[in-house]
Amino acid sequence: MKKLISILVLCFGIFASAQNDSISSIRRHEVKLNGLVLLAGGLEGYYEYNLNEESSVGVSAFVAFSDEFDTRAYLSPYYRVFFGKKYAAGFFFEGFGMLNTYETNTTDYLYDDMGFLTNINSKSENRTDFALGLGLGGKWVTSRNYIFEINGGVGRNLFNANGNDDTQFVGKIGFNFGYRF
């Protein structure tokens, strides 16, 4: 009986060790750069961790270097669910949050008692807000672990956006290139 238990424990240990080796050989980390934003005068980088074959979590960070962007900077954590046949690749659905900063311009027109324009006051103000949003996209991974990804999404600012300006909604779009390690 002791020999049977010893053999079972030994077989279970070998099986568990083999399972652990195959799991540890999976490449779970990804770094990516958004080529579209880079061409437009900004920088957006991604880090993503693949939880399993169907889901991942990550974060993207963006900084604008030109005035082409309404948003000046953001930090955006996200969660993705994949529907492809490869490990953490194919069509995906994404939920994201976005801590963003943007500049708003307001103009006040002052009139006298007769209705004539007497003064125009313009001011710009930097605001910070948090948005929640949804997105979708597709990810392709080569046999050498290079990544190409197309994604897009839209979210709504929750706190500081006025109902009459363009800062209510935020968008994300990307043509991303990267590497899985």
C-alpha positions as CSV (number, residue, x, y, z in Angstrom):
1,M,0.0,0.0,0.0
2,K,2.8,2.4,0.8
3,K,4.4,1.7,-2.6
4,L,1.1,2.5,-4.4
5,I,0.7,5.8,-2.5
6,S,4.4,6.6,-3.2
7,I,3.9,5.9,-6.9
8,L,0.7,8.0,-7.0
9,V,2.4,10.9,-5.2
10,L,5.4,10.7,-7.6
11,C,3.1,10.6,-10.7
12,F,1.0,13.5,-9.4
13,G,4.2,15.5,-8.7
14,I,5.5,14.9,-12.3
15,F,2.1,15.7,-13.8
16,A,1.9,19.0,-11.7
17,S,5.4,19.9,-12.6
18,A,4.7,19.4,-16.3
19,Q,1.6,21.5,-16.1
20,N,3.5,24.3,-14.3
21,D,6.2,24.2,-17.1
22,S,3.7,24.7,-19.9
23,I,1.9,27.5,-18.0
24,S,5.2,29.3,-17.3
25,S,6.2,29.2,-20.9
26,I,3.2,31.3,-21.9
27,R,4.2,34.9,-22.6
28,R,1.9,37.1,-20.6
29,H,3.4,40.6,-20.8
30,E,3.0,43.0,-23.7
31,V,4.3,46.5,-24.5
32,K,2.9,48.5,-27.4
33,L,3.1,52.0,-29.0
34,N,0.3,53.7,-30.8
35,G,1.6,54.6,-34.3
36,L,-1.4,56.8,-35.3
37,V,-1.0,59.1,-32.3
38,L,2.8,59.2,-32.9
39,L,2.2,60.5,-36.4
40,A,-0.3,63.1,-35.2
41,G,2.1,64.7,-32.6
42,G,1.5,62.7,-29.4
43,L,2.9,59.7,-27.6
44,E,0.8,56.8,-26.3
45,G,2.2,53.7,-24.8
46,Y,0.6,50.5,-23.5
47,Y,1.4,47.8,-21.0
48,E,-0.9,44.7,-21.0
49,Y,-0.9,41.6,-18.8
50,N,-2.7,38.5,-20.2
51,L,-4.6,36.9,-17.4
52,N,-5.6,33.8,-19.4
53,E,-6.4,32.9,-23.0
54,E,-9.6,35.0,-22.9
55,S,-8.8,38.1,-20.9
56,S,-6.2,40.7,-20.0
57,V,-5.8,43.9,-18.0
58,G,-3.6,46.8,-19.0
59,V,-2.9,50.5,-18.8
60,S,-2.2,53.1,-21.5
61,A,-0.7,56.5,-21.0
62,F,-1.0,59.4,-23.4
63,V,0.7,62.8,-23.7
64,A,0.0,65.4,-26.5
65,F,2.9,67.4,-28.0
66,S,0.8,69.3,-30.5
67,D,-2.5,71.3,-30.4
68,E,-4.2,68.8,-32.6
69,F,-5.6,67.0,-29.6
70,D,-8.3,68.3,-27.2
71,T,-7.1,66.0,-24.5
72,R,-3.6,67.0,-23.2
73,A,-2.8,63.8,-21.3
74,Y,-4.5,60.7,-19.9
75,L,-3.9,57.5,-17.9
76,S,-6.4,54.7,-18.9
77,P,-6.6,51.3,-17.2
78,Y,-8.6,48.7,-19.1
79,Y,-9.9,45.2,-19.1
80,R,-10.3,43.1,-22.3
81,V,-12.2,40.0,-23.2
82,F,-11.0,38.1,-26.3
83,F,-13.0,36.0,-28.8
84,G,-10.2,34.6,-30.9
85,K,-8.7,31.1,-31.3
86,K,-5.2,32.2,-30.3
87,Y,-4.0,32.9,-26.8
88,A,-5.2,36.5,-25.9
89,A,-5.7,37.5,-29.5
90,G,-8.4,38.1,-32.0
91,F,-11.5,40.3,-31.7
92,F,-11.9,41.9,-28.3
93,F,-14.3,43.9,-26.2
94,E,-12.9,46.5,-23.7
95,G,-14.1,48.4,-20.7
96,F,-11.9,51.3,-19.6
97,G,-11.5,54.2,-17.2
98,M,-9.7,57.3,-18.1
99,L,-8.2,60.0,-15.9
100,N,-7.8,62.9,-18.4
101,T,-6.8,66.5,-18.5
102,Y,-7.9,69.0,-21.1
103,E,-8.1,72.7,-21.8
104,T,-11.4,74.6,-22.0
105,N,-11.9,78.0,-23.5
106,T,-14.8,80.2,-22.3
107,T,-15.8,83.6,-23.7
108,D,-18.0,86.1,-21.9
109,Y,-19.7,88.9,-23.8
110,L,-20.6,92.0,-21.8
111,Y,-23.3,94.4,-23.0
112,D,-24.2,97.9,-21.8
113,D,-27.8,99.1,-21.0
114,M,-28.5,99.8,-24.6
115,G,-27.5,96.3,-25.8
116,F,-24.2,97.2,-27.3
117,L,-21.2,94.9,-26.9
118,T,-18.7,96.6,-24.6
119,N,-16.2,93.9,-23.7
120,I,-15.2,90.4,-24.5
121,N,-13.5,88.3,-21.8
122,S,-11.8,85.1,-22.9
123,K,-10.1,82.7,-20.6
124,S,-8.7,79.2,-20.8
125,E,-8.8,76.7,-18.0
126,N,-7.2,73.3,-17.5
127,R,-9.5,70.7,-16.2
128,T,-9.1,67.1,-14.9
129,D,-11.9,64.6,-15.2
130,F,-12.5,60.8,-15.0
131,A,-14.4,59.0,-17.8
132,L,-15.8,55.5,-18.1
133,G,-16.1,54.0,-21.5
134,L,-16.4,51.0,-23.9
135,G,-14.3,49.9,-26.8
136,L,-13.6,47.1,-29.2
137,G,-10.8,46.0,-31.6
138,G,-8.7,43.3,-32.9
139,K,-5.2,41.9,-32.0
140,W,-2.9,39.8,-34.2
141,V,0.2,38.1,-32.8
142,T,2.9,36.7,-35.1
143,S,4.8,33.5,-34.4
144,R,7.8,35.6,-33.2
145,N,5.5,37.4,-30.7
146,Y,5.2,40.8,-32.5
147,I,1.8,42.4,-32.1
148,F,-0.4,44.5,-34.4
149,E,-3.6,45.9,-32.9
150,I,-6.5,48.1,-34.0
151,N,-8.8,49.5,-31.4
152,G,-11.3,52.3,-30.7
153,G,-13.6,53.4,-27.9
154,V,-15.6,56.2,-26.5
155,G,-16.2,57.3,-22.9
156,R,-18.1,59.9,-21.0
157,N,-16.5,62.3,-18.5
158,L,-18.3,62.1,-15.2
159,F,-17.5,65.2,-13.2
160,N,-16.3,68.5,-14.7
161,A,-17.7,68.4,-18.3
162,N,-20.5,70.9,-19.1
163,G,-23.5,69.8,-21.2
164,N,-22.8,72.4,-23.8
165,D,-19.2,71.8,-24.7
166,D,-17.1,69.2,-26.5
167,T,-15.5,67.8,-23.3
168,Q,-18.4,65.5,-22.3
169,F,-17.0,62.6,-24.3
170,V,-13.5,61.2,-24.7
171,G,-12.3,58.9,-27.5
172,K,-9.5,56.4,-28.0
173,I,-8.3,55.1,-31.3
174,G,-5.1,53.2,-32.0
175,F,-3.0,51.4,-34.6
176,N,-0.7,49.8,-32.1
177,F,2.6,47.9,-32.7
178,G,4.4,46.0,-29.9
179,Y,5.9,42.8,-28.5
180,R,4.8,40.0,-26.2
181,F,7.3,38.6,-23.8
